[in-house]
Amino acid sequence: MSSPTAILQMICPDQPGLVRELSGWVASNGGNIVHADHHSDQGAGLFLSRIEWELEGFGLPRDAICPTAHALAERLKGEYKVNFSDFRPPVAIFVSKQDHCLLDLLWRTRTGELPMQVPLVISNHPDLAPMAEEFGAHFEHVPVDPACKELAEARHLELLAHHGIELVVLAKYMQVLTPSFLTAFDPPDAFHQVINIHHSFLPAFTGAKPYHRAWDRGVKLIGATAHYVSEELDGGPIIAQETVPVGHRDGVEDLIRKGRDTERLALARAVRLHLKRQVMVYGSRTAVFD
């Protein structure tokens, strides 16, 4: 098993010498860099960096890395986050009745492909309780009344806090989160904490029944999009997309069947990229250091 690493993500105003500044900070503390990815968006005037280095031999203890990085970010007038590769964050999965994305995420977690824990599954229907419990997750049925959705979301926030949840994954949840929920759990910054899977190749066919509308349009390619959640419906920054060809003999049910595969793949890839701290958001865009 490889030795643990530290990962620094930084977004700051672009200026000369930033690669030297950031890599020099790691090197000056005796760090051996194993990955370094940078992107300069000249239109936005921003510099994005992800640097990963071995903790073995590093001159700072773990609890001193974040405060030191904070001072560095202040000097560069940027936003930052520090994570460690051996940490398995607690993740909550929100579902409704469809089970394919939930089962895929739980299986990939059990096999170690996704470096996370899933202590909590929340649903507005009771159907998937046996599946969640089979994988050792607490299942909570929270009905959602459209007339008072705030009551359900207040319960959601209680459960997320109780289980120390750091990431929410909407695995075919089929409910729109309110702005107040997003503000409470996922304050706006460069490091979002809610991921959704949408069953179309966004920006095409937002909203409900995209496969039916794709079939009506006669498309030859369908897909799925995993994205961070924003207040705009299906409009959050895109993390990963998958596609599959369809033909004139395919009916709506064929599109739905094929689409499930793209949904599983796109969502699993997006969650893994997030957990590996390979995604950075700026504006409505993402930089994916894959």
C-alpha angles and dihedrals in degrees: 000000000000119000117261120268137202120232124205120194116190134178117184142144110293117254137148119283100025096128089052091045095052099038089043090056090056094043094047088060093050097258122158106218113219099174131020123176126173137177129188114200103196093185092057094035090231136132119207122194138179117186124178124189139171117266092209107098094007112143097225126067116237095257091055097050097075097049090047091049088049090058090048092051091049090053091050093042091235145126120252144178131193123204137169125228095225094056115102106201120214110250130193120210119207116204142165119195104312111093108187098091094041093051092047093051094046092049093048089049092051092050092049096246091120112048097219145092123239107204095154139045118181124193139172087219130050097224101101099047094107092053094050093046092048087063094046098256123137109242119212121189109209112174115213119219108196089214093060107019089153090074092057092045091050087057089047091055091049091053093046091052093045092054095040092238117190100177133033119203118196101210100185092319092157093205129106114234115226123240090245091058092048091049092050098046105022112033111197113267139113094285111064123194106198122076125187133189116219121193099230140061097263138252083036119081103004119184128023130357098008093164091056091050091045090053091048089052093049096232120180095209131045129182150166131242129209111200143159113264120250134168089267111085109253088344103110123119111290120240106173139357134192130191139193129190121247130194140212091263092058116102128201091272090054090052090050092049093049091042093059089064092052090047093054094047097045094047095046091048092049093049091048092049090050093048091048088052091238097132126080125180127213120170109320093332138081133213109214113197096197 
